[in-house]
C-alpha cells in the first residue's frame, strides 16, 4: 500500500490486532496515511510472523487504508535478517555499522525499507480507547 501518496504517513505504535484495527479504521475514515510501528525491539519477543499476521489480518478488514508496517528489530542483526527472510517490507535496525551494511544489502535485494531512527508516534499501549485515540491523533493531520 502507500503507493503514490504525498502526505507523510503518521506513526502509530501497535501492540496487537485491536490496535492495528483501530489505526487502519481511522486512517481509512480520515484518508490519512499511517505507519504501523511495532513496540521497540518487538522482533525479539513477538517475531516477524506474528507482526506480519497482525498487520495482514487488520489490513484485510480495512481495504483502502493507506499504510506501511515497520517491525522494530532493535540492534539484533539476527532478528532483522529473520524479518527480511520472512518477507517484511520495512524494518527498523540500530545495530553496529558492519552488521548494518549486510542488513542494508539484504533489504535492498528484497526491495525492503530499512529505518534507523524511530519517529515520535502515538503509542496505543495505555490508551483505553484505541479507536478514539487514533481518530483524534490522525484528525490533526487531515488536509482537506
C-alpha positions in Angstrom: 0.0 0.0 0.0 1.5 3.6 0.3 1.8 3.9 -3.5 1.6 7.4 -4.9 0.8 9.2 -1.6 2.1 12.7 -1.0 1.1 13.0 2.7 3.7 11.8 5.2 2.4 8.7 7.0 1.6 9.2 10.7 3.3 6.7 13.1 1.2 4.7 15.5 2.7 2.1 17.8 0.5 -1.1 17.8 0.7 -3.9 20.4 -1.8 -6.3 18.8 -4.7 -6.8 16.4 -7.1 -4.4 18.2 -4.6 -1.6 17.9 -3.9 -2.4 14.2 -7.7 -2.4 13.5 -8.1 0.9 15.3 -5.3 2.6 13.4 -6.3 1.3 10.0 -10.0 2.1 10.5 -9.2 5.7 11.5 -6.6 6.0 8.6 -9.2 4.9 6.1 -12.0 7.0 7.5 -9.9 10.2 7.6 -7.9 9.3 4.4 -4.6 9.9 6.2 -1.6 7.5 5.6 -0.3 5.7 8.7 2.8 3.8 9.6 2.0 0.8 12.0 5.1 0.5 14.2 5.8 -2.4 16.5 6.9 -1.7 20.0 10.7 -1.1 20.4 12.6 -4.4 19.9 9.4 -6.3 19.3 11.1 -8.6 16.8 12.9 -10.3 19.7 9.8 -11.3 21.6 6.8 -11.2 19.2 8.6 -12.2 16.0 8.2 -11.3 12.3 5.5 -13.9 11.7 3.3 -12.6 14.5 3.7 -9.0 13.4 3.1 -9.9 9.7 -0.1 -11.8 10.5 -1.5 -9.0 12.8 -1.0 -6.4 10.0 -2.3 -8.6 7.2 -5.5 -9.6 9.2 -6.2 -6.0 10.1 -5.5 -4.7 6.6 -7.8 -7.2 5.1 -10.7 -5.7 7.1 -9.8 -2.1 6.1 -9.3 -2.1 2.3 -8.4 1.4 1.1 -6.4 2.3 4.2 -3.0 3.7 3.2 -0.4 2.1 5.5 3.1 0.9 5.9 4.1 -1.5 8.7 7.6 -1.4 10.4 8.9 -4.1 12.7 11.4 -2.8 15.2 14.3 -5.2 15.4 16.4 -3.0 17.8 20.1 -3.8 17.5 19.6 -7.5 16.9 21.0 -8.5 13.4 19.6 -12.0 13.6 16.1 -10.6 14.2 16.5 -8.2 11.3 17.6 -10.9 9.0 14.8 -13.2 10.1 12.3 -10.4 9.5 13.6 -9.8 6.0 13.7 -13.6 5.2 10.0 -13.7 6.4 9.3 -11.1 3.7 8.6 -8.0 5.7 8.9 -4.9 3.6 10.0 -2.5 6.3 12.1 -2.9 9.4 14.0 -0.8 11.9 17.5 -1.8 12.8 20.0 0.1 15.0 22.9 -2.4 15.1 26.7 -1.9 14.5 27.8 -0.3 11.2 29.3 -3.7 10.0 26.1 -5.5 10.6 24.0 -2.6 9.2 25.8 -2.9 5.9 24.9 -6.6 5.4 21.3 -5.9 6.6 21.1 -3.0 4.1 22.3 -5.2 1.3 19.7 -7.9 2.2 16.9 -5.3 2.4 17.9 -3.7 -0.9 17.9 -7.1 -2.6 14.4 -7.8 -1.4 13.0 -4.3 -2.1 12.5 -3.7 1.7 12.9 -0.4 3.5 15.3 -0.1 6.4 14.9 2.6 9.1 17.4 3.5 11.8 15.5 6.2 13.7 12.1 5.9 15.4 9.6 8.7 14.8 7.6 10.3 17.6 4.4 8.3 17.5 1.1 7.7 19.1 1.7 4.7 21.3 -1.6 2.8 21.9 -0.3 0.7 24.8 -2.0 2.7 27.6 -4.9 4.1 25.6 -8.3 2.9 27.0 -10.0 3.6 23.6 -7.6 2.9 20.8 -10.0 3.9 18.1 -10.8 7.3 19.7 -7.1 7.9 20.2 -6.2 7.1 16.6 -9.1 9.3 15.3 -8.0 12.2 17.4 -4.3 11.8 16.5 -5.0 11.5 12.8 -7.6 14.2 12.6 -4.9 16.8 13.4 -3.2 15.8 10.2 -6.2 15.9 7.9 -5.5 18.2 4.9 -9.0 18.6 3.4 
